[in-house]
């Protein structure tokens, strides 16, 4: 029976985008509504700001991720095209290059040459992509996947403070936005660390610290502007 191992690095494409989207959704939207509330905005104004932040943020995350990861994908394709041209015009030099890579990794020169030739027969471009350029199918840039993951998770994260405003009593919705957002940040950091194979406490702490900092600073800005206008 074939043994198929699954490594955490295979998740890096969607995991990075998902964690970034959810974290940004919670932090930016919670900070936005807390800042508006600190400026003595009415509950309706705070809710409108939260919904606008959710929609604009999700679309912005999708566009940003798509453009960014598309640029990475373009670079990968350009490197592969160049490598293909070099293989077509000077295959011996490319074989020597691959041999040198395997020698540096610890193979004897003769064995390294044999391995390079056998891999070239199986697929020279794939061998150079993997061992010279560090490109693999599992870690290839996927713009659409990253865009959708970021937009969806941003919307979910941003929905936390928005729903809190909708469901909480008028007199306590601001403290509840703080509390619920912090709890969600702790859970997000812990879950992301768990999926990625890192210590859960460290993951939770780094997400929460930056989230608290963003909300405190935004609240301070809102209070200063509210006081100045008032």
C-alpha angles and dihedrals in degrees: 000000000000114000113223116191120197116208128198091235088071088068096052096098099057096025094059092047093044095049092045092049096047094043093048091046094054097039100042096042095042090047091048095052093042090051092050090046091049088055086060094256117168119252091254091053091049091050093049090049090051095050092046089049091050095051097040093043095050092050092044092050091049093049094043095049093045094051094043097047091041088058089052091049091049090053091049092050091047091052091049092050091051092048090050091052091050091050090051096047102035112014094162093058089049091050089051090050093051090046090053091052092054092046089055088052091058108270122133111254094248093049091044090055091049092049092048092052094046092048090048090056091050092046123321096193092050091050093051092044091054102037103029104031099026093233121144134170092242094055098037117132113262109188099184093047091050093046095050093044092050095046094046096046092043089055091049092048093045089049090066098072092034093055090044090057091049096048103033124088114263093245096052107030095105096055089043091053088054094048099043093045092051092049090050091048091052091049092046093051093047094047093046091050091048093051091045094047097246128127108283095219092055092048092049093046098051094048093046096046094054091043093053091047092053094048094046093049093046092048089052092051091049092049093049093049092044091051092046094050092043 
